[in-house]
Amino acid sequence: MKNNGNVIEKIVSLSKRRGFIFQSSEIYGGLNGCWDYGPMGVELLNNIKKEWWNSMTLRDDIEGLDASILMHPKVWEASGHVDNFTDPMIDCKQCKARFRVDLLGGMLNEKRKKKSVRALNENCNESELKSKIEKLLSENNEVNAFDIIIEDEQLSGLLLQELNCPQCGTKGSFTQARQFNLMFKTFIGPVEDSGSVVYLRPETAQGIFVNFLNVQNSTRQKLPFGIAQIGKAFRNEINTKNFLFRTREFEQMEMQFFVKPADDKKWYDNWKEQRMKWYTNLGMNLDNLRFQNHPENKLAHYAKEATDIEYNFPFGWGEIEGIHNRTDFDLRRHEEFSGKSLKYFDEEIKEKILPYIIETSAGASRSFMAFLTEAYSEEEVKGEQRIVLKLHKKIAPIKASILPLVNKDGMPEIAKKIEEDLRFKFKIFYDDKGAVGRRYRRQDEIGTPYAITIDTQTTEDQTVTVRERDSMEQIRISSDSLSAFLHEKLST
Ligand code: GAP
């Protein structure tokens, strides 16, 4: 399905039809960059978060935390977000569309990029700039040179005069690029002045850093140890795009692992490996995942080493998680700005030290979209199309459906009894509406691994059929053994 250009549209359509994702405030025309998780979506999202939470906290060296979304404004000065959390933004003067300069390349095809670089090279008469462009062209092909040019402030200014607006097509109608801070501002308390400005957190990580010693003192953890947190984050993205991929409100699953400075490389490599395994253990094909290391000149202001785990979305490779060696940057900055010590007493060397931090920062919403994309498949069965979400059993929203073949002859009564027995053990779905074939298709579309059918034979010998989602094979088992059967199948 990956090569099918329409696959995102198909996933968006299935998401609405089956109750995974709805547009936020849809009846008012929607709110850009915000989405609501429907009955199936919230189950899938919760299962992803539960798998992540268990993988992090069912061990003795990681503690959990749930910090508040609103934090003291100094936090964001110390973290560097007030000064550095910006994207370069341009507007089209003609149609008023707004673009992130560094994403402009992604909106243009290769032909357009080559044409732009050539036009720039011809029209650029300032000799220093011209030689700069020629150098880029000799070292890179025209398409790569475009991306480098767009990141260079001086060159991108010139290039923008040569480019057509991707929305209305007008040439050279862009404003100067300016830096736009992505944090949402609001006011705390009744007075709306500069003294009461607070921000909606753009990442959950800072809540962990400022609580480092609270957690360490209360749990008596020794280095190395981690703190894990799941929560909402907000970024006023200039361009939201690709469904759940870049939104203004989203959820992160972040874990900060505090280590002795000399052990940073060992733990960075260790967490890279562990995090990649988490995705493959939940059914992602390794061919659709890769590490993308950040080159030294592109590292974030806090990072010594960084890599992204990328997923091969239908629109191309995209980051779903960042793994960073943040050194002691965050603790040092919070010490400086708060005037409070955040040092840890190392009993081995009898000295106070500032630990280094290895961060694993995953997007719950982006992982959700990656898992959905990975699972989406279309098959032909007996001349008819079958859409099936081949979700890993652990994250599937519904674990089993209960389907009485007909609504008479004692079948609904037996089905209800089975439902009663299973309801509090597994997330199940009771469906007695329509032809059974249609009911199977509905369950396939939401990724339910097992469908239990109650038929005439059940009324005679108390056996039911269990249909497996991917193979569509059916077996007959005693209704008494259903709970043990599901328990065994779902835990392996
Ligand atoms: N604490 C480090 C940090 O926040 P990041 O690379 O900016 O690093 C981490 O974000 C993860 O959060 C990303 O890999 C992505 O999965 C998710 N994320 C970031 N911005 C997002 C957005 N606008 N919409 C959805 N998910 C986003």
Residues whose N, C-alpha, C, O or C-beta is under 5 A from the ligand:
A	BS01	GAP	P202 E203 A205 R235 E237 L244 F245 R246 T247 F250 E319 I320 E321 G322 S361 A362 G363 R366
